[in-house]
Structures are given as C-alpha cells and as structure tokens.
Amino acid sequence: MEPVTLTTDRLVLRAVGPEDTDAVFAAAQDPGIQRWTTVPSPYLYEHARGFTGQLVPDGWADDSMFTFGLFLPSGDLVGMLGVTMRGLGEAEIGYWGTKEHRGNGYVSEAASAVARWAFTERSVDRLEWRAEVGNHASRAVAERAGFTVEGTLRSALNNKGVRRDCWVGSLLPSDLGLPSAAPYLPSRA
C-alpha cells in the first residue's frame, strides 16, 4: 500500500524517507533508545540510511510494516512508531520517543491515532505491545494509549542476541468503541 499521513491535534504522522535520515540517525544515538529497543548498537549512519531508504518503504509496499515518523508541525522529529503485521488480524506496535521531546505525551497520542487507523483501515483485531521488563516509560505510553497489560512472557524478547523477559499487552477495537473485523467471544472469567 502507499504510505498514509495521519494527523493529531499536535502531530503529523508520516512515513520517513531519505530526507529524514539525518534526524533518525541523530535521535538513535540516544543510549536509552539503543538500550530499550532493537535498533542496532552502535547505531551507524548506514543503519539510518537503510531504515529510511529501504526498510520503511519496503514495509509499506508489501503491507508488512507500517512505520510512521512522529513530527511536530515545525518539522521536528519527536519519535518513531511502527505497526508490524504478525498474522491475520494481528499486529504488534513498537515505538520510541526522542530524548528532548519525552514526557509530553506525543508517543501516546500517536499510538492512539495509529491504533484507530490499524483497526479501521487495516482490519487489525488485536494490536499487541511488548517491552522488556523494566522499560517503565514504554509501559506508561502503552497504558496511556489504552493497552491492557496482560502479563510477563519469559524469554520472549530477543534484544541484540540476548533473550529477555517482556511485558505484553493488547488493545482491541472494542477498547476504543470500534467494531472488530472478526467476531470476538471473550472468556467468561
């Protein structure tokens, strides 16, 4: 599919391209991003160039991963958010915020907007979030965006060759008052 642009009250969410390579490279130098996400470490310019020039466009082209740069109207990059398709009606969300713009609710705002888009435009029925146990900032973003934390998965996250425990949570269309693409029969528990 062709990349889409979404807007919120404060952000423009759009696919990043080669013109954004410098901003992505600069943001990914943050030790926090390298520690808590699966971006390469050290993060080299060639990684940013491959991300903006090939990985992002290829993901949109083959409907496998929908990556949005989170931008202020001024053009400043405040974060990155991706939705990766995992199966029929199932996708996983991942994100990071730039160091200088953290704590302003931008990533939660973007996650909510992209979730609505995924539910209504991509027929996603379950959007899953995972983060390494201890990544309290990611968990706070997910919870503010409406995700229900479902538990801890042992050894379920591979970050730079090390298996780690992770928190897992989900957001369903019904959590946002939206219909599901497929019927959902919750347990009676």
N, C-alpha and C positions, 0 to 999 in steps of 0.2 A: 504494500500500500504506500501511497505517497505520505510523507510526513505531514502532520497536522500541527497547528498552532492553537494553544488554549490560552485564555486569559483569566486572571482572577482579579480581585479588587486592587492588588498591589503588584502582580507579576505577569510576565509574558513567558509562557512555556513553549519552547520550540526546539526542534532538532538542532544539535550543534553541527557545525561544518568546519571545513578547513580554516575559515576566518576566525574561529574560536579556539584554535589550537593553543595560542599563547596563554589565553585565560585559563583553559583547562590545565595546562602544564603548571602554571603558577599556583593554582588552587591545590593541585595534587601534591605539591611539595610539603604541605602541612603534615607533620608527623601523626596527627590524630586521624587523618584520612587514611594514611598508609597503615596505621596500626589496626583500625577497626573495619576496614573494607578490604576487598580482594584486589585492589589496584596493585600493580607491581611496586616493589620497594627494593631499591630506589626507583623512583618514577622518572624515567628519562623522556627527553623531548620526543624521541621516536615512538614512545608509548602514546603520548598525546596525539601525535600525528596519525598513528594507526587508528586510534579511537575515533577522532573526528572525521578522518578521511575514508575509513573503511568500515569499522565495526558498527558505528551508528547508522550510516546509510544502508549497509547490508541488512541490518536488523529490521529496518523499516521496509526494505524491498521484499524480504522473504517472510514478513509477518511473524518473526520470531522474537524480536525485542524492540520495544518502543521507548527510545531514550529521549528525554527532554532536558535541555538546559533551562535552569530557572533564572530569569533575568528581571532586574528592575527596569522600569521604563527608561531609565538613563542608559541602559545597556550593560550595567554591571552584572557579572555572573554571581549569583548567590548560592547556587547549588546545582546538583545533578540528580535526576531521578529516572529510573528505568523500570519498565514492566516487561518481564520475560515470560513468554508463554511456556507452560510446563506440560500441558495436556489439554484435552478437550474441555473448555470452560474453566481451566485453572491457570493461574499466572502468579508470579512472585514479584513483589516490589522491592526495590533497593534504592538507597539514596545517600547523599552526603551534602552537607552544607559548608560553605566557605567559612573559614575561621572568623573573618571580620564581620560576617552577617549572621552568625549563630545567635540564638536567643530571641529572635524577632518573630518567630512563628512562620517564617517563609516556607520551610520544608513541609510542615504540617498542612499549610494552606495548599501547597502544590500537590501533596499526596491525596488530599480530599478531592481536588479537581480532577486529577488523573484517574482516581478510582471511579468517579462518576462516569468519566469518558470510557474507561475499560468496561464497565458494566453495561453502558447503553450502546456503545459503538463497536465493541469487540466481543460481545456476548460472554464476558467473563462472569462466572457464577461464584468463584472463590478466589479472592486475592490474598495471597499469603505473604507474611512478613517474617523474616528470620534475622536474628542478630546474635553475635557472640554474647554469651552470658557475661554480664559486666558492662555492656555498652548501654548505659542508662540513658544517654542522650537519644539514641536510636529508639529505645523503648518508649521514651516520653513522646517523641514525634508520632510513633505509631498509635499510642493511646489517645493523643490529642486528635488524630485523624479518624478515630472511631474503631480501631482494631481491638479485638478481644484477644488478650494474651492467653494462649491455651496450655502452655507448659514449657518444659525443657526437654530437648532432644539430646541424648548423649551422643557425642562423637559425630554429629550430623553436619558440621560445617568444616570445610577444608579451606584454611586460610594460609596460603604460601607454604603448602606442604605439611602443615600441622593440623591434625584433627582436633576440633574443639566442640564443646557443648554449646548449644544455642537455644535461645528462646524462640518460640514460634507463636504466631498469632494470625488471625484471619479477619477479613472484612467481607461481608456478604452483601449483595444488593439490598436485601431486606433490612440490613442495618441502617441503610440510608433511605428507606421507604421506596425502594425501586423494585420492580418485578425481576425475577430470575428468568434466564433463558430456558432453563430446565426446571421441572418441579423439584421441590426440596421437601423432604419429610424428616424433620428433626426428631431426635430420640425423645422419649418421654421422661428422661432422667431429670 
